[in-house]
């Protein structure tokens, strides 16, 4: 056996999810979760291809009908050249200023004039369009719409101030403007005028009339603008002349009051000279202050001159040397003679006389130095005082000069400014008089409108192309809308991403109804072991060998969210595949409400799991042999009124404890989870649980709810089996090659052959 005996008290415990071993061959790069699954998109498009084709055909037919019902419209085009040589007006800076402002604003203004109601009214009057029957019908429709808008606004109490006042040509103007368009040609002065009408001749006439009336209006506006500019220029000239005269009188009066003879051209130089004088005096004053401070310092130093400093005087130094010599002679002779000796007295007298002379000379030197330094300090102080007085006077003169200069300069600048304005106006007036283009029109027709020879609308190829593109888009949108609304699972990749569990196998769909078909589906691995389906179950068995850390789970529960998802057939075929591998398998039908396992293996159901759980029989009496190799079965037994209590009883723990002695694998055919709790109780008591989901039958919401409830029940979910797969919808598992790769003498059975089983 692959596992040790399971303790009945511990049978509800299972391997942690972290103990699961997922095969490397079935791992996918986690980065792919964030990428668009192209195969899934193609699968969706293929699944709903007929809907896409239907929507595409409807859109194409609609575009054909729409094109056939459209009234042919003709388009007449005319091109204008609008030069930005606009009417000119006065400018002080030099030259004539364009009245319309910058280039961009000018052209935008012209476009708005072309689309104005005034111009439309002129075109209507020029061509007498108000009497045209077709235009009358369009205008009547527009008038009715306008009346409805007025009525609606009045009903809600909204004032109709914005509604255009009634006029004779108003409805016609609205109709004309609706069919008229202005298109500027980029990076040029060319403008295209376009008019669309059912009548090609009328379209041509209207667009030509637009150009003619626009040229007339533009010429009239230029003439009016020129006249207004001329009148304005004359008024400004008279006003400027008066200002010049007044400002000159003010300047002359100020010069007389302040006794200013001339203060014009050399004002800046004079001011600079005065400022330079102040700067020079400041520098001289600083030098004088420095000299005074130095002289005072020397004087103070002389007053405190020490004896050592006096010794530095040459006269005193000479006397000191003589004194030293006499004192040396005296001491030398004192060794021979007594002090009272006449020679000694004579030497002493000379020494005393030299000492007196030294003291007298020292005092004289000190007094002479102090007197000289005092005179120097006084002179420095006097010079500083004189410079300070000069500086104060010069600064006062400079300030007074500047005050007069400021007032004078202000008046002088006013005169100069007024004179410049007057001269500029005078020059512009002369230019305005001699300018020779004011009477010309800056708008000209480049290409007049020709008579349209074919309709502008409808455009059948374009309409069909747009209808086809729109139909294809709507068809694909419909497909993905259906896919979004559809809650069913149709691919193994989708199932794996939804459950976050490995796909243990994908089982192809086998057709047929009734009990016989169910029996053949359940026994397919036994009936046709070389079939692709049988190979799929053997591959699934191999995966189960590595599903847990300890290998093949000893107790295994197989359940599904909904009934009829081929769960029971999976159990029988899986048991068959394990039995062929030499594993002793016990298959238990745990669906105590609607048992079907005994029917598939043609066994008696009078005694079974319910009989054992109610202590009516022992396990050995309830287990039955089957026609499958190494496979025995414990049928469900008689239907019990309380299956939940039976599955939760200790008797089931006893079964789980005893069975391992005789079997390698115990497979529970568990009831569906929807609306029942049997499967959750059972999944808590086995080593592993497998969830079965059928193609096009399993619903995402129900499946997620089942997974949540199984995990709450502490079920050890090890994988999912995808059943009833159509064709290549189970991509990734290669039935045509991987599951059907045999070299027997007879021709292998294909999925198409198995469809009749």
Buried (B, 14 or more C-beta within 10 A) or exposed (E): BBBEEBEBEEBBBBBEEEEBEBEEEBEEEEEEEEEEBEEBBEBBBEBBEEBBEBBBEBBBEBBBEEBEEBEEBBBBBBBBBBEBBBBBBBEEEEEBBBBBEEEEEBBEEBBEBBBBBEBBBBBBBBBEBBEBEEBBEBBEEBBEEBEEEEEEBEEEEEEEEEEEEEEEBBBBBBBBBEBBBBEBEEEEBBBBBBBBBBBBEBBBBBBBBBBBBBBBBBBEBBBEBBEEBBEEBEEBBEEBBEBBEEBBEBBEEBBEEEEBEEBEEEBEEEBEEBBEBBEEBBEBBEEBBEBBEEBBEBBEEBEEBEEEBBEEBEEBEEBBEBBEEBBEBBEEBEEEBEEEEEEBEEBBEBBEEBEEBBEEBBEEBBEEBBEEBBEBBBEBBEBBEEBBEBBEEBBEEBEEBBEBBEBBBEBBEBBEEBBEBBEBBBEBBEBBEEEEEBEEBBBEBEEBBEEBEEBBBBEEEEBBEEBBEBBBEBBBEBBBEEBEEBEBBBBBBBBBBBBEBBBBBBBBBBEBEEEEBBBBBBBBBBBBBEBBBBBBBBBBBBBBBEBBEBEBBBBBBBBBBBEEBBBBBBBBBBBBBBBBBEBBBBBBBBBBBEBBBBBBBEBEBEBBBBBBBBEBBEBEEBBBEBEBBBBBBBBBBBEBEEBBEBBBBEBBBBBBBBBBEBBBBBBBBBBBBBEBBBBBBBBBBBBBBBBBBBBBBBBBEBBEBBBEBBEEBBBBBBBBBBBBBEEBBBBBBBBEEEBBEEEEEEEBBEBEEBEEB
